[in-house]
Amino acid sequence: MERSKRFIKSKTKGFKKIVAIVPAGTSTKFFRSAKRRRQTLSLDLLKDYYKEISSFSLEDRINIYKLRGDRADVIVPALQIILM
C-alpha cells in the first residue's frame, strides 16, 4: 500500500483537487453491485462495501458477487487504493 500511495502521489503532484482515483474495471463492478450506474458513490457506501466484501474469502467473492477469479482477487486491494 505504501508503494501504491507513493505512486499515486507522484502521478497527482500539482493537481489542486482530486475527486477520486479508481482502478479500471473495478469502478464498473462497484456501480453494478450498488445498482447505481453513472451516479456518484459516496465515501460511506464505498467504506461499507469494502468492509463487506473484504470479509469474504476469494471463493465466496466469486460465488456471492458473481466475480471472475481475476476480479475477485483484486477488488479488495482496489478498494483500499480508492479509500486511501
PyRosetta script that sets phi, psi and omega in degrees:
from pyrosetta import init, pose_from_sequence

init()
pose = pose_from_sequence("MERSKRFIKSKTKGFKKIVAIVPAGTSTKFFRSAKRRRQTLSLDLLKDYYKEISSFSLEDRINIYKLRGDRADVIVPALQIILM")
pose.set_psi(1, -36.8)
pose.set_omega(1, 179.3)
pose.set_phi(2, -63.6)
pose.set_psi(2, -40.6)
pose.set_omega(2, 178.2)
pose.set_phi(3, -63.3)
pose.set_psi(3, -41.9)
pose.set_omega(3, 177.5)
pose.set_phi(4, -63.4)
pose.set_psi(4, -41.8)
pose.set_omega(4, -179.9)
pose.set_phi(5, -61.8)
pose.set_psi(5, -44.5)
pose.set_omega(5, 178.8)
pose.set_phi(6, -63.4)
pose.set_psi(6, -41.5)
pose.set_omega(6, 179.8)
pose.set_phi(7, -61.8)
pose.set_psi(7, -48.1)
pose.set_omega(7, -179.2)
pose.set_phi(8, -62.3)
pose.set_psi(8, -43.8)
pose.set_omega(8, 178.9)
pose.set_phi(9, -61.6)
pose.set_psi(9, -39.6)
pose.set_omega(9, -179.6)
pose.set_phi(10, -67.3)
pose.set_psi(10, -34.2)
pose.set_omega(10, -178.5)
pose.set_phi(11, -82.7)
pose.set_psi(11, -18.1)
pose.set_omega(11, -177.5)
pose.set_phi(12, -109.8)
pose.set_psi(12, 4.3)
pose.set_omega(12, 179.8)
pose.set_phi(13, -58.9)
pose.set_psi(13, 132.4)
pose.set_omega(13, 179.4)
pose.set_phi(14, 97.1)
pose.set_psi(14, -15.8)
pose.set_omega(14, 176.2)
pose.set_phi(15, -78.7)
pose.set_psi(15, 135.5)
pose.set_omega(15, -178.3)
pose.set_phi(16, -77.5)
pose.set_psi(16, -40.2)
pose.set_omega(16, -177.7)
pose.set_phi(17, -140.8)
pose.set_psi(17, 126.9)
pose.set_omega(17, 177.4)
pose.set_phi(18, -116.2)
pose.set_psi(18, 122.6)
pose.set_omega(18, -178.6)
pose.set_phi(19, -80.7)
pose.set_psi(19, -46.9)
pose.set_omega(19, -179.7)
pose.set_phi(20, -163.8)
pose.set_psi(20, 152.5)
pose.set_omega(20, 171.0)
pose.set_phi(21, -123.3)
pose.set_psi(21, 118.9)
pose.set_omega(21, -174.0)
pose.set_phi(22, -127.9)
pose.set_psi(22, 121.3)
pose.set_omega(22, 175.7)
pose.set_phi(23, -59.3)
pose.set_psi(23, 135.7)
pose.set_omega(23, -177.9)
pose.set_phi(24, -56.6)
pose.set_psi(24, 143.9)
pose.set_omega(24, 179.1)
pose.set_phi(25, 84.7)
pose.set_psi(25, -39.2)
pose.set_omega(25, -178.7)
pose.set_phi(26, -68.5)
pose.set_psi(26, -40.8)
pose.set_omega(26, -179.4)
pose.set_phi(27, -63.1)
pose.set_psi(27, -38.2)
pose.set_omega(27, 177.4)
pose.set_phi(28, -60.3)
pose.set_psi(28, -42.1)
pose.set_omega(28, 179.6)
pose.set_phi(29, -65.3)
pose.set_psi(29, -38.7)
pose.set_omega(29, 177.6)
pose.set_phi(30, -60.4)
pose.set_psi(30, -47.9)
pose.set_omega(30, -178.1)
pose.set_phi(31, -62.4)
pose.set_psi(31, -41.1)
pose.set_omega(31, 178.1)
pose.set_phi(32, -65.0)
pose.set_psi(32, -45.3)
pose.set_omega(32, -179.0)
pose.set_phi(33, -63.8)
pose.set_psi(33, -37.2)
pose.set_omega(33, 179.9)
pose.set_phi(34, -83.4)
pose.set_psi(34, -5.6)
pose.set_omega(34, -178.1)
pose.set_phi(35, 53.9)
pose.set_psi(35, 40.1)
pose.set_omega(35, -178.0)
pose.set_phi(36, -135.4)
pose.set_psi(36, 69.9)
pose.set_omega(36, -178.6)
pose.set_phi(37, -65.3)
pose.set_psi(37, 139.0)
pose.set_omega(37, 175.4)
pose.set_phi(38, 55.5)
pose.set_psi(38, 35.8)
pose.set_omega(38, 175.2)
pose.set_phi(39, -129.3)
pose.set_psi(39, 162.6)
pose.set_omega(39, 179.4)
pose.set_phi(40, -75.5)
pose.set_psi(40, 136.1)
pose.set_omega(40, 173.0)
pose.set_phi(41, -100.1)
pose.set_psi(41, 128.1)
pose.set_omega(41, -178.4)
pose.set_phi(42, -71.7)
pose.set_psi(42, 157.9)
pose.set_omega(42, 177.1)
pose.set_phi(43, -60.8)
pose.set_psi(43, -40.3)
pose.set_omega(43, 178.9)
pose.set_phi(44, -62.0)
pose.set_psi(44, -41.2)
pose.set_omega(44, 178.5)
pose.set_phi(45, -64.2)
pose.set_psi(45, -42.2)
pose.set_omega(45, 178.0)
pose.set_phi(46, -64.3)
pose.set_psi(46, -39.2)
pose.set_omega(46, 177.6)
pose.set_phi(47, -63.7)
pose.set_psi(47, -43.3)
pose.set_omega(47, 177.7)
pose.set_phi(48, -63.1)
pose.set_psi(48, -42.7)
pose.set_omega(48, 178.7)
pose.set_phi(49, -62.3)
pose.set_psi(49, -42.2)
pose.set_omega(49, 178.1)
pose.set_phi(50, -61.3)
pose.set_psi(50, -47.7)
pose.set_omega(50, 179.7)
pose.set_phi(51, -58.7)
pose.set_psi(51, -43.2)
pose.set_omega(51, -178.0)
pose.set_phi(52, -67.0)
pose.set_psi(52, -55.3)
pose.set_omega(52, -172.6)
pose.set_phi(53, -70.1)
pose.set_psi(53, -31.6)
pose.set_omega(53, -179.7)
pose.set_phi(54, -74.1)
pose.set_psi(54, -13.2)
pose.set_omega(54, 179.0)
pose.set_phi(55, -80.2)
pose.set_psi(55, -11.5)
pose.set_omega(55, -178.5)
pose.set_phi(56, -98.7)
pose.set_psi(56, 152.4)
pose.set_omega(56, 175.1)
pose.set_phi(57, -71.5)
pose.set_psi(57, 167.0)
pose.set_omega(57, 177.8)
pose.set_phi(58, -56.1)
pose.set_psi(58, -47.0)
pose.set_omega(58, -179.8)
pose.set_phi(59, -61.2)
pose.set_psi(59, -42.2)
pose.set_omega(59, 178.3)
pose.set_phi(60, -65.2)
pose.set_psi(60, -38.8)
pose.set_omega(60, 177.7)
pose.set_phi(61, -61.7)
pose.set_psi(61, -37.7)
pose.set_omega(61, 178.0)
pose.set_phi(62, -65.3)
pose.set_psi(62, -46.7)
pose.set_omega(62, -175.4)
pose.set_phi(63, -77.4)
pose.set_psi(63, -44.8)
pose.set_omega(63, -176.0)
pose.set_phi(64, -72.8)
pose.set_psi(64, -45.7)
pose.set_omega(64, -175.5)
pose.set_phi(65, -96.7)
pose.set_psi(65, 0.3)
pose.set_omega(65, 179.6)
pose.set_phi(66, 57.4)
pose.set_psi(66, 43.8)
pose.set_omega(66, 179.4)
pose.set_phi(67, -92.8)
pose.set_psi(67, 146.8)
pose.set_omega(67, 169.3)
pose.set_phi(68, -67.7)
pose.set_psi(68, 156.0)
pose.set_omega(68, -179.2)
pose.set_phi(69, -56.8)
pose.set_psi(69, -41.5)
pose.set_omega(69, -179.2)
pose.set_phi(70, -69.7)
pose.set_psi(70, -28.4)
pose.set_omega(70, 177.5)
pose.set_phi(71, -79.6)
pose.set_psi(71, -41.5)
pose.set_omega(71, 179.9)
pose.set_phi(72, -61.1)
pose.set_psi(72, -30.6)
pose.set_omega(72, -179.1)
pose.set_phi(73, -72.9)
pose.set_psi(73, -32.6)
pose.set_omega(73, -173.7)
pose.set_phi(74, -105.4)
pose.set_psi(74, -7.4)
pose.set_omega(74, -172.5)
pose.set_phi(75, -67.3)
pose.set_psi(75, -35.5)
pose.set_omega(75, 179.6)
pose.set_phi(76, -69.0)
pose.set_psi(76, -49.9)
pose.set_omega(76, 176.3)
pose.set_phi(77, -62.3)
pose.set_psi(77, -33.6)
pose.set_omega(77, 177.4)
pose.set_phi(78, -63.0)
pose.set_psi(78, -42.8)
pose.set_omega(78, 176.7)
pose.set_phi(79, -63.6)
pose.set_psi(79, -38.1)
pose.set_omega(79, 177.0)
pose.set_phi(80, -60.0)
pose.set_psi(80, -41.8)
pose.set_omega(80, 179.3)
pose.set_phi(81, -64.5)
pose.set_psi(81, -45.0)
pose.set_omega(81, -179.9)
pose.set_phi(82, -61.3)
pose.set_psi(82, -44.7)
pose.set_omega(82, -177.5)
pose.set_phi(83, -72.4)
pose.set_psi(83, -22.7)
pose.set_omega(83, 179.0)
pose.set_phi(84, -65.9)
pose.dump_pdb("model.pdb")
